[in-house]
Amino acid sequence: MSVEIRPLDCGIGAEVMGVDLKAIDAEARRAIYAALLEYPVIAVRGQEGLSTADVLAASRFLGPELESHLFTRYHHPYDPLVMVLSNRVDAGGKAKGLRGAGSFWHSDVS
C-alpha cells in the first residue's frame, strides 16, 4: 500500500493513509514529514496494536527530543513520554486517562 495524504475538509490538517507505524519505511517517513511541513495537524489513520515503543519510535522520526507531558497523572505506566487519553474509568470510578482530550484545541507541550 502506498502513502496517501488527503487534506481534511476543515482546512487545518490532513490525514495520512497507507502507513503502518510499526514497520515504517523511508518513503513513508518522508511523506509524513512533508505533510507536517504543509499542514499544522495530521492524523495517521488505520493504526492498530501499537506498543508504547512503536508510538515513541514513530514520534522520534520527527525529532529525537521528546518531553513528558506536564499532567503526570496520565503518564503511561511503562513510559512517561506517552500520555494516556481515555474516556474509561476503573472499578473505583477513577479515570484511566485524560478524558475528552480530543474535544478541544490543545498544543500539548509545544
PyMOL commands that set and color helices and strands:
alter all, ss='L'
color gray80, all
select helices_A, chain A and resi 21-23+26-38+52-60+72-74+101-103
alter helices_A, ss='H'
color red, helices_A
select strands_A, chain A and resi 4-7+13-17+41-44
alter strands_A, ss='S'
color yellow, strands_A
deselect
rebuild
show_as cartoon
